[in-house]
Amino acid sequence: MDLYAKYRAEWNQSTTALTQYGYEKDATIEYFTKEIEITKKMRDTGKDNIVRKLIDLLTDAPFRKLELDLAHRFSNAWSTSYTDNGGLSVDVSVWDGLALISSVHTLTGSATTYSNQITANPQFSKGSLELAERLFAEETYNNLGERVAMMPNTIITTNDPVTINQVKELLNATADINSSNAWTFNVYGWTWYNHIIVPLMSTDANGWLDTTKRKYWFVASSNDSDFQLCVLNDAYLKTPSVWNSWEDFSSENWTYLSWISYAMAILTWRWIKWSDGTGS
């Protein structure tokens, strides 16, 4: 709805509010599984320690997959889709069909377009954080094209030590980090920013290191986030037993299975701004 009340002269009717249909995005539930087989020889030769380690790793696998997929929503923020470690094509576009990060996002009730990509893709610094904050101040709109107020409160980075330390220095310095004057006030010294480190952001689909993503960083308003996660079945471990044909007849192997099912989608982009840190 449009934001502001309007003057009504005496005896006149009130102005009818202008409303506009907003955003919609489908999220698809997917199943993710993994299994191991414990052989008869492993059981007969007392390999209990190895069996326990394998089962522990199997139990962790669904949680690790969820963590990887969550991180890759940021890793692939400039794309509309990517292929995951199991060959699944994952739709990561937002409601307007564009990537999460774009310079030409559209609105449903206005011809206005706007950007959530930090100009020139700078590495993290005090100046580049101010550029991101300016995007929140000047390029955040409702669907009717009216500018709305949104305050960022979260900085999201990879686990790159240089970037992490730059954030720490800015948030914890007692003076302006760009000044040699020890008495200069650091405006971020009493900041409300929360710093979240996402180690798997700088990885490829398989979770292997991708150095091209090392300098990625985001600024977000967690209060306005519409990053949706729906867990249909929480992670669990299925163990062999008599009632579920616990042993394969021909091999005498025991099968353990772990799985999880969930859907995730990001509806809009207004709550987050991004730089890939390449300076281009």
Secondary structure, DSSP 8 states (H G I E B T S, - for coil): ---------TT------------------EEEEEEEEE-HHHHHTT-HHHHHHHHHHHHHHHHHHHHHHHHHHHHTTT-SEEE-TTS-EEE---TTSS-SS-S-B--SS-S--B--B-TT---SSHHHHHHHHHHHHHS-B-TTS-B------EEEE-S-HHHHHHHHHHHH-SS-TT-S-TT---TTTT---EEEE-GGGGB-TTS-B-GGGTT-EEEE-GGG--EEEEEEEEEEEE---GGGT-B-TTT--EEEEEEEEEEEEE--STTEEEE-SS--
